[in-house]
Amino acid sequence: MSDAQLTDAQLIDALRTDALRTDALITAARVLTGPGGEHVEDGAMLVQDGTVTAAGPRAAVEALAPDGTARRDFGDATVLPGLIDCHVHLAFDGSDDPVTALQNSDDESLLAGMAERARRLLGSGVTTVRDLGDRNGLALRLRDAVAEGALPGPRILSAATPVTAPGGHCWFFGGEVDGPDALRALVRRNIDAGADVIKVMATGGGHTRGGPAVWQSQFTADELRLVVEEANRAGLPVAVHAHGTAGIEAAVAAGVSTIEHCTWMAEDGGFDLREDLVDAIKAAGIHVCTATSPNWRGFAERVGHERAEELFASMRWMAELGVPMIAGTDAGVTRAVFDKFVNSLEFYQYLGIPLAKIVDMATGDAALALGIGGEVGRLAPGYRADVLVVDGNPLVELDALRRVRFVLADGRGVEG
């Protein structure tokens, strides 16, 4: 039997791991219960059948725990919502040449690698990821296996096949389209396959040899608007990869949900910063995911700190103007590994964003931007039990997020 003939069950069979949901009373020095650093000291939370049923002061929550509930006390630790990485590519391996590695892998081995990368994300406290492009719907298969408890991993929101122009950025995922009919057809195929979000490559990108320049637009505003209309009919958001300012302008005009990268690049290699577009982004409630690599410090060393500061300046400019931002890593591209989310969060600290806001960008703000704010991103009754326990206090030092003690993903436990 060829790889193309393998069933989904056969593809995941060798990776299968049983995981039971954990009912537990979790206590710690502090529990983050809301945005802006809102928390309770000497707190607790109660998890039952994969759902948070209470979170607040220890005594009050303990009184609600049924007899026999497993109790876990973590001492001087912080309990917070599981982290959300808003931009990953599980099909890429983070190597020096992830595109060639993908092209040289059959679906079975590629899926196995994706499952391992999902495990690493979960172990680092990430309980939800948005996968913004893969091959042959493998992220959808992995998503379903994780949701069923067959594999450990974070919740996956999958874009399936990203939309691109002929020979355009990430054409090797199979999403090349030309003209309105082809655009509609691909969006509808993704919807029928079960995609959670539609991804469009509005400009070129750095990992496509021979493709358009990163600043160069691949679609007009009218074409992007067509994609948004098709996606909205199915209730799906649209995420647009856009480096060049013209691509950003087209994305805003089309009414997309999120803009990825949003680096404001101009044809001459400089930056075309447009405050009118920032105002439009804010007015429309569009969120920006800069998708900053965990290796951003290494990048700065390679290009020189003066040049790096020039490249980072547009990000600081957006932050200072109050652009709604969410956290992502672009994990899978070169040197963007899957277990260093905190490295990327430290980039936002470098930009001058307060720590409490950075935690929100990786939890509640991210959930709202991704359309799942009523399910995850908070520790509150009725929310899915996606929970992270870390030593120390991330509202004081982000490094605390590296000291993972315990993770719950949909109520299933993973020890740090």
Phi, psi and omega in degrees: 000133180281166178301322182293338182266354180295137176282163177302319181298319179292324181296326183258355188302317183290346183258357191297135177221126178280140179216127180259146176290147185250123168271129186201150168256117184250127179236150181196173182298330179208148178231123177279119187247355182196183182285168176067023180082009178301128182202167174241140174277151183049061188255177179205161171216148182244128180242129178223126177051046175080009184230143172285123179254344176196148174206130182164208179302143186306309185300319182292319182286321178302324181294341182268349184284126177298153175304139178089356178295132177298136183243133179231115178254128185249013173061227184279065182233171177240134174257127181216168177298149174302149183284153181237117175264111190277358182207102175224164171228093182297337181286342176268152187253005178075010182280182178294338179219073184294333180292313178296320178300319178295313183295334180271002183254137171281170186297323182295312180289326178295317179296321178298317177295321178297320179296320178293319178294325176296322177299318181295319176302312182298317181297338179268007176098004179273118184250354173217137173227150171252111180271117190255044170139126177209190184249136171058027176068022183295325179294329176294319178295316179295317177308312184292322179295320177294316182298327179280353182084009180283334180225145174283141178167171176283163169300135182246125169258114190252137174269357183056235186271117180289146181277129179214168179277164176304123183071012185277186184301127181062036176302333185292351173281348175098017186251028179290131179221154179216109178101161185302318182296318180293322176301309180301318184297317181292318178300317180294324177296318178297318178298313180296330179284346179103021180300148179264342183203151176256131181248133178234135174270093184283339177224177175290176182211169189280349186253016182242101181296131177079000180275183179296157177296157185299330181277346191280132181284144177252338182222152175277168176299322179295321178293318177295323178297322177300316179298315180298318180297315179296316181295318183295330177299331179262005180075023183255144174281166178236127176253128184242122172285118181211116174263312183287149182297324177298321177293322176298316180299318179295321180296318179296316180297329181281344179081041181287169181272316179222151173245127182263135180079292173052056187267353174064037182284144177247164185298330183278006180091354176266208184229139179248084184277123186239106180294330178297324177287324175300316178300320180292322177299313181294318181295326182276352182071025177281135177260146178252128172249107183291344178051052184282125182299143171301343182263026184298328177292319177297321176300315180299322179292323181291317185268349184095140188292330178294314178293321179298318180297324175298317182289327180278347187299324181292330177291316178296321178301314178297317180299317181293332179272000176078028175296133178297118184239145175232161190263137175205164187240345190058031183307135181115328176286174188308123177066010175260093185277171191262359184234026181232041181303324182297327176305315180292323178297327179292339174297320180291329173295320176301327178285349179099013179281133180299151185299318180300322178291322178297318177299319176298319181300333181259004180224265187296315179298318179298315180299316179297317181296327182273359177083018181235027184292344176271000184241321185222173177096354177220158170255094184209153181307134179093348179277151177299142183280073169255107194223141176235133175243125182230150173288136179090195188230106181293347175284348179252322179213123180297334180303337177302330181293344176279342186265069185286127177259321187200143178227136168245129175236110184057036178082001180260129190270144175224125178282142177281000000 
